[in-house]
Amino acid sequence: MKSDHELEFRPLRLEDIPAVVAIEQEAFTSPWTAEAFENELRNNHFARYLAMWHRGELIGYGGMWTLIDEAHVTNIAVRADYRGQGFGKQLMRELQQLAVRNGMERMTLEVRVSNERAQRLYRQFGFEPAGLRPGYYTDNKEDALIMWAELGNMKAGERS
């Protein structure tokens, strides 16, 4: 895993969208469009998005909606050539810390039932299965596993 000092996290900006869309297209079978990200950044006051930079390159991003005391992860992805090196773990840690800083007590997400690698990552951050959304994914009607994590007792930087 790369050391933390080589990474920079900052809020996602409009000028980051082309790089984010490229990662989105390699990571997901039903990727979000540039317009969707632009709408999130310009118009969704509940949206919080982070860009993860490594040596001057945008290599990952994560986003969530913060509603009352719950954060709903909308998307999280790392560029293909950076996967398997611990960057996804660092990005998830930053996203949870951002949620805590924004007063969130719980965090939820959906993940494909077949995506065991992502499920293992989320379990490391306290996520537990809580139900299914049948036919959630439009590309193949695969079910989504709903997962929840409690953040209420977490201080920024506490989990690893």
N, C-alpha and C positions, 0 to 999 in steps of 0.2 A: 504494500500500500504506500502511496506517495505521502510525504509528510505534509501536515497542515499548512506550513509556511509557504508551500508552493501553490496553494489554492487561494482564490479570492472569491468571496460571495458578495453579491450586491443585488439590489432590486433590478428586475428585468426592465429593459428600456425598449422603446419602439425600434431603435436602430439594431437591436439584437434579434428582431423577429426573423429575418432571413436565415440566420444560423440555427435558430430554434426550430424553424419549419424543416430544415434539412435533417436535424436530429429526429424530429417527430416522424418524418417520412421513413427513416431507416428503422425506427423503434416500433411503430404501430401499423397495423393493417388498415385502420381507419383513422389516419392522422388528422389533427386539427389543421385548419387553413391559416394563412397569414391574417386573413380578415378576422378569424375567431380570436387569435391572440391580440390583434389590435383592439378589438371590441373589449376584451378583458381588461387591457391596460388603460384604455381611454374611458370606458363607461361603467365598469363593474367596481363599485366602491367597496365591495366585500372581498375582492380578489387581492391576493398577495402572491407575487411571483419572484423567485430568486434565480439569478444566473450564476453558474459555477464556472469560473475561469481558471485555467491552468497555463502558466507561462504565456499569457496574452491571448489564449484561444478560449472561446466559449465551448466547453465540453459537456455541459449538462444544465438542466433547469428543472425546477419544480414549482408547482403552483397549488394554491388552496383558496377556498372561500372561507372566510371567518364570519360565522353567524352566531350571535349572542356569545355562547361559551364553547362552541364546537367548530372545529376546523375540518373541512371536507377537502381532501387531496383531490385535485382535478387531474393532474398529470405530473409525472416525474420520469425523467429519462436522462441517460448518459450516452454520449456518442459511442458508436459501435467499437471503435478502435481504443476506447478507454475503459471498456467494460471488463469486469473480473479483476480489477485492481484496487477495489475498495472505495472508488469514487462515489458509487451509489449510496454506500453506507454514510459517507461524510455528507452527502447532499440530504439524505433523510434526516440526519442529526440536525443539520442547519434548519431544515423545514420545521422540525418539531420545536426547536429553540425559538424560531420566529413565532410559532403559534403560541408558545408560552408567553413571550414578550407582548403578544397582542391579547393576553388575558384568556386564552383558550384553555379549557379543562379537559376536553376530549378531542380525539382526532379520528376520523373515519376515512375509508377509501374502499373502492371496488377493485378487484383484481380477477383476471380470468382464472377459472377453476383449474385450468391446465398449466398455469404459470407458477410452478412450484418454486422456481428460483426466486421470484419476487416475493412469494409468500414467506419463504425462509428469511429473507431480508426484513420484511415487515415484522415478523415474530420477534426478531432481535430488538425491535423498538417497542415492544409491548403490545403489538396488535394481536388480537384474538378473533377467530371467526365468530360471526354473530348471525349469519343467515345467508340466503342466496337471492339473487335477482335473476329469475329464469329468462333466458333469451336476451340478456342485456346487451350483448355485443352485436351490432347490426351486420357485420361482415359475414358471420357464420352462425349467429343465434346462440353462441356459447353463453353459459351461465356465468354470472359474476359472483364471486365470494365477497360478502360484505365483512370488513374487518374494522374493529374499534380498538383504540388505545386510550388509556386514562393518562392525562397529563397533569392533573391537579396537584400532585405531590412532587412533580418534577421541577427542578430549578434549571435554568439555562446551563447546558453543558453537563448535566448530571448523568445522563445515560450514555452508554457506549456500546 
